[in-house]
Amino acid sequence: MGSNEAALLAEALRAALRAADPVAATKKHLPSPPAGRLIVVGAGKAASAMAAAASAGYQDVERFGGAVITRHGQALAAPRVQVLEGAHPVPDAASVAGTRTLLGLVDGAGPDDLVLCLLSGGGSALACAPAGVSLAEKAAVTRALLAAGADIHELNVVRKHLSGVKGGWLAARSAAPVVTLAVSDVVGDDQGTIASGPTVADPSTYAEALALLDAYVPGAGAARRALEAGVRGERPETPKPGDERLAHSHYEIVASGATSVRAAADHLRAAGVEVIACHAESTGDSTAVALRQAAEVRAILTSTSRDRPLAVVYGGETTVKRHGAQLTYGTPQDEAVDRARGGPNGEWALAFRTALADVPGMWLLAADTDGIDGNSPAAGALIGPEQAARLTRIQVADYLRRHDSHALLERIGGLLVTGPTHTNVNALRVALFAAV
């Protein structure tokens, strides 16, 4: 890979991450301290970084403290805030125990206090309070929905209706005002979807959750019975828009994927690259999105001179439907698929590059901004002509069928490894074309 092009792509990623820096973003939006206690709660991959920012911003506030939950192995120190850990994308017992701590803090808040809720992507799994089902059942349903390709909105409709914290329940429990600061990992920045909206009203219903469960995960017995009970009115609905229990809840998004994508594009422009397309709203199946975008790029390249470097910049959140893997609840059907590693960014990069295999001088970066692509230890892919030369169309199709993009990228030297970034604003994908 050309060192200049690879370095430029790496710099664009760093620019995107700077724009999503949770410490800087949180510091800018900290509310004024209350007359009583300032109680921090939160969950997500950026939660400990956000808590560290709050600790620094309130270092002179005597009555300050709380707890947040982040992913196992990614905790950062936050003075006077307990940093707990849990599992992602499927919750574990530590997620449940940590959530009990958060709810205890909220339950203990009074009218003179302020609850500062710090949320980011990953909060849906990390803040887990199963309702109507066991943790094991909740985890199994989550795994099955992910395997079946449910998008984040669909997944969260189900999770909210099997939870005692999501869908507005956290804020509804608080006698104190609640201010939420959120780092958004959701296309469109829907507040109810970020970390499953624990502090905002939920317009979705048990009936919708049940329909989604039946569509994606047939046979999910205990979860289905819990949702059916909700449909019959035997379990309370999530707080809806206009619910007085949420009148004291205020929400601000402090960083988002769109901001990061624009920052990457701006960096490329400053380096003399013509950015011919830039948007942050990619959704759907990752391979299908890659093929559609590759076709669009081919059309653009056909009608555009390449007398200087060109680039397209994408963001968003695509999904991987693991065909044959746990599409029937609790019944893994293909062990090879279940052993596969990779995620939407690796799949996008391989599919996009193969679709434009005849285009010379192309470099690709596809990364999740949290540093973790799906179930792999890599952030995604960095592919130049050297790596692309090691690919064959048949080989790529086989690895994509098995959803084992990590193995193929490792084989060709195309893995992008960043380690944990302590933020999460979805994907950054850049295709860079050299001048010809």
N, C-alpha and C positions, 0 to 999 in steps of 0.2 A: 504494500500500500504506500502510495506517495505520502511522504511525511508531512508535506504542507497541507494537503487536503485532510488527512486524518487529524492533524493538529487543529485545523480550522473547525472541524466538526466537534472535536472535544471542547474547544473554546465556546462554541455555540451552546453546547450542553451546560457548561459552567455558567454561562450567562442566564440560561433558563432557570438553573438552580438558585442563582443569586436572587432572581426576581421572586422566587418562592421561598426565600429564607424565612423560616417561621419565627426566628428570634427578632429580626428587624421588623417584620410585619406585625408581630404581636406588640412590641414596644410602642409602635405608632398609635395603637388603638386601645391602650389600657384605660379603663374608666377611672374616675376619681374615687378615692377610698370612701367607704361609708362611715356613718357615725359609729357603727358597731364593728363586727368582725368582717374581714375580707376572706372568703372561703373559696379556695380553688378546687375545682373538680375538672376532669377531662379524660378523653380517651382518643387514641389514634397514633399513627406512626410518628407524627410530629409533636405529640402531646408533651413529652419531656422537654423538648427544645422550647416549646411555648411556655411551659411552666418555669423554665430557667429564665426566660425573658421577664415573666411576671415577678419572679423572685428579685431580679435586679431592679425592676421598675418600682417595686414596693419595699425596698430594703429599709426605708425609714418608717414603714407602717408597722406598728408594734403588733396589732392583732391581725396577723396574716398567717395563713397556712392552708393545708389541704392535701389532696392526693390526686394523681393522674395514673392512667394505665397506658403503657406502650408495649410494643412487641418484644417478646423474649430476646434478650441479647442486644437490644438497641437503646437501653436506658441511658439518659444523660442526667447528671446531678442537677438538682434544683433546690437550693437552700430553703428549708422550712416547708417544702412540699415533698410528700412521700411519693416516690416514683415506683409504681408497681408494674408487673409484667404479666402478659397473657399471650395467648396463641392467636395467630392469623394465618389463613383466612377462616379457619374453623376454630370456634372457641373451645377453651379447656377449663378445667376446674379453677385454675389461677385467674382466668377471666371472670368467672363467677364470684370468686372470693374478693377480687379487686372491686367489682361492681357493688358488692355489699358495702364495702368501705365508702365508696362514693355516695351511695344512697343514705348511709348513716350520717355523713356530713351534711347532705341536703336536708334530711329530716330534722337535724339539730339546728338549722338556721332560723333566725328570728326576723321580724320586720325591720329591725335596724341594721341587719347584716346585708351583705351583698355576696351572691354566689357568682363567681366568675367561671364560666364553663368553657374549656379549651378543647376544640374538636378538630379532627383531621381525618383523612382517609384511613381506613382500618378500624375506626371506632366502632363499627357495627359488630365486629367479632370480639373486639377487646372489651367493650361494655356489654356484658351478657347477663341477663336476669331471666332465665327461662320461666314462662308462665303457661300452664296447661300441659307442658311436656317436660320430660327430664332433659338434663344437659346432653346425655347420649343421643336422645332423639333429636334435639335441636341441632347437634353437630352432624348427625346423619342426614337430616334434611338439607342443611347448608351444603354439605359435600355433593349431594345428589343434584341440587339446583345448579351449582357451579359446573358440575360435569355435563349437565344437560344444556348449558349455554345460556341460562337465564341472565339477563342484563342486571345492572346494579339496581335499577328502579324496581324491577320485578322481584328480585331477591329480597329487597328491603320491605316490600309490601307484605310478604309472608313473614319475615322476621319480626316486623313491628307487631303483628298480631299473635305472636308467640313470646312476647316480651313484657317485662314489667318496668323497663327503662326507656325503650325506644318509642318513637311516635308521640313525643310530648310528655311521656309519663314522668321523666326526671323533673322537668320544670313544674309540672302540676303538683308535685309533692312539696314544693318549696314555699314556705311562708315569707321568704326573703325575695327581693328583686333578683332576677337572673339576667346576666349579660353574657352572651355567647360570642366568642371570637372563633372563627372557623377558617381553616386552610382547606379549600375546596378541591376534591378529587372527582367532581361530578360535572359532566358536560351540561352547561346551562346553569350551573351553580344552584340547583334546587336545594333549599335549606332542609327540606324534609327528607332528602336522600343522603346528604352528607352525614356519615355516622348514624344513619337511620333516624335523624331528626329528634333526638331526645328532649329538645327544648322548644320545639315548634309543633303547631297543630298538624294533624295527619288527616287529609281528606279521604284516604283509602279506607276500604271496608273489609270486614270478615268475608263477605261474599266474593270480593275481588281476590283476596288472598287464597280462598278455597279454589276458585277457578284456575288460578296460576299453579297451585299445587297439583291439581288434577291434570293440567296440561303438561307439566314438566316431570312430575314425580308420581306416577300412578302407584298406589299401594302403600303410601306413607301413613300407616294406620293411626298411631297415636296423635300425630300432628293433624291429620285430617279430622279426627274426632274432636280435637280442641277447637279447630276452626268451625266445624259444624255447630258446636255448642255456642260459639260466638254468634253465628248466623241466627240461631234460635233465641238470642238474647240472654243466654245463661252466663255469659262472660261480658264484662264491660268493654265497650268500644274505646279505641284510642281517642284522646281529646281532639275535637274537631275545631275548624276555624270558628272564631267567636266565643270559644270556651273561656269563661271568666278566670279559670285557674291559670291561664297563660297570659293574662292581661299585663302582668308584671315582667314578662320575658322580652328582652331586646336582643337582636341578632345582627352581627356584622361579619361579612366575609373579608378576610384580610389578605388573602393570596389565592390565586386560581390558575388553572391550566392555561386559560386564554392569555393572561399576563405573561406567563413564562414562554409561550409560543411566540408572542410578539417580541419578547426580549431576545430570543434566539434569532429571529428574523432580522431584527435591528442590528445585531452583532454581525451577521453575514453582510448586510448592506454596508456597514461601516468598513468592512474588509474588501469592498469592491465587488461583491457578488450581487447579481440581479436576482431578486426573489420574485419569481413569476407566479407563485401561488402561496397563500398562507391562511390556514384556518385551523381552529382548535376543536372541531365538533365531529370528529370521526367516531361513528358508533356502528355496531353490528359485528358479524363474524369477521375475524381478523383477516383470513385469507381472501374472503369475498371483497372486503374493503381494499385490500392491497391490489387485487386485480382491477377493480374499478378505477382506483387512483392511478395505477400504471397506464391504463388506457387513456385517461385524461392527460397524463404527462406526455405520453407518446404524441398525442394530437398537438399539444403545445409545442413540443420540440420540433415537430414537422413544420410549424409555421413561424418559428422564432430563430433568428440568427444566434449563433453561439460564438460571437467574437469576444465574449468575456464569460467568466464562470456564471452558471445559472443554478438556482436552487428552488426546491419546493419545500415548504415547512408545514407539517401537520401535527395536530395534537388530538386529544380525545381519549376515549376508552372503548376499545374493542374487546370482543370476547372470543373464547375458544370453546367450541362444543366438542367434547371428547367422545366421538362416535364409538358406541360399543362399551363405554365405561360408565357403569352405574346409572344408566338411563332408566332402569327399573329399580326402584328404591331398595337399597340393601343387597343388590344382586350384581356384583361386578361380573362383567361378561367377557372381558378381554384383559388378562393379566399383563400382557405386553403394553397395552395402552395405559393401564394403571401404574406401571413402572416408569413410563415416559416422563421426561422433564422438559420444561420449556414454558413459554407463555405467548401472549398475543404479539409482543414486539418481535420476538424471534420468528414467529410464523409470518408476520407482515413482511419482514425484511427478506426472507427467503422467497416468498411468493412474489413480491414486488420485483426483486432482482431477476428472478427467472422469467417473468413476463417481459422484461426489458433486456433480455440476455444479449440482444444484438446491438444495444446502444453502447458505444465506447465511452470511456472516460467518466464512469459513474461511481460515486462513493455513497454509501448509505450508513446512516446512524438511526437506530430505533431503540429507544430506551424508556424504561419506566422511571419516573423521577424519584421514586423511593429507593431505587437501586435493586429492585427484585422483580424479575419478569416471571409472572406465574408462580410455578413451584420450583423454579431454578435458582441457583445461587448467583446468577448474573443479572445485570440490569437489562440486557438485550443483546443487540448485534451492532458490529461495526464492520462493514464489508466494502472492500475496494476491489479493483480489477484482479489483484493477485488472488484474493480469496474466491472471487467469482469464477476464476478460471478452474478452480477445483470442483465446481459444481456441475452436475448433469441434471437435465430436466427430470429424468426417471428417478434419480436419487432424491431430489427435492420432494417429488410427489410422494415417495415412499415414507420419508421422514415426516412430512406434513400429515399423511394419513394416520400415522401413529402418534402424532402430536409430540414428537421427540426432537424439537428444533434445537434444544440445548446440545444434544449429542452431535448433530451435524455441524453446528456452528463451532463447537469445540474441535471437531475433526479438521475443519478448514482454516482454523485460526481466526474465526470471526466473532468470538465472544467479546462483549463489552462488560467489564467488571468494574464497578465503582465502589462496592460496599454500601452499607446503609448511609443514606443522605439525611435522614431525620426530617424529611419533608415528604409530601405526596400530592402532586397535582396532575396525575395521569401521565400520559405518554408524550414524548417528543420524538418526532420522526422527520428526518431531513434527508432528501436526495440532492446530492451536489453533482453537477455536471461540468466537467472541465471545458474550457474554451477549445474550439477546433478551428 
